[in-house]
Amino acid sequence: MTLSPTERGLQQTPLAPWRHLTMDSDITFAIGPEAPPVEAVARAQAFARRTLPMLLKGESSADATSRDVLALVTELIDITARHRCSTDILGRIVFDGIHVIVSVGEMRGPLPAPEEEPGLYLVHRLVDDLGQYRGDEGGYTTWASVPIRSSAQ
């Protein structure tokens, strides 16, 4: 698992309350610099397809939520891979019981408008919150929160 310097420091704190969440509800992946955008997307999709069932185990809407998260991962990896600023693309998928939070980084600048990146229309439709923060490598990390669908949806 790849951790940021802050997360490494927190992990060393005795009995850190978030450790249970991280070990059970968090998956992290890295895609190296040798992967062009199309290959980066394929790798991220394969990883998400294998791990989302374990992450969402027991959720009544796991299949629908997995489809939404996979679509989100696809778009965020594609945009980040084409505008990467760091050597590796780092991704994290976290399930907090209510949302699946996806973060992908790092890209050279802020997210473009959906008119420039049409895949962002889909992203905005799937998520209930979306943002960016400055990453450890000087670029931007994008995060998005996908709500867990109720069984009635």
QUINORZI-V213278 format. One record per residue. BURIAL is + if it has 16 or more other ideal C-beta (glycine too) atoms within 10 Angstrom, else -. D_CENTER is the distance of its C-alpha to the mean C-alpha in whole Angstrom. Layout:
# QUINORZI-V213278
burial={BURIAL BURIAL}
d_center={D_CENTER D_CENTER}
This chain:
# QUINORZI-V213278
burial={- - - - - - + - - - - - - - - - - - - - - + - - + + + + + - + - - - + - + - - + + - + + - - + + - - - + - - + + - - + - + + - - + + - + + + + + + + + + + + + + + - + + - + - + + + + + + + + - - - + + + + + + + + + - - - + - - - - - + - - + - - + - - + + - - + - + - - + - - - + + + + + + + + + + + - - - -}
d_center={14 13 14 15 18 18 16 19 22 20 20 24 25 27 26 23 22 18 19 19 16 14 16 16 13 10 9 8 9 11 13 16 18 20 18 18 16 17 17 13 12 14 13 10 11 14 11 9 13 15 12 11 15 16 13 15 18 21 19 21 19 17 17 17 14 12 14 12 8 9 11 8 6 10 10 8 8 12 13 11 13 16 16 15 17 16 17 14 11 8 5 4 5 8 11 13 16 15 12 9 6 3 3 5 9 12 13 17 17 16 15 18 19 19 22 21 18 19 15 14 17 15 12 14 16 13 12 14 13 11 12 12 13 15 14 16 17 18 16 13 10 8 6 7 9 10 14 15 18 21 23 26 23}
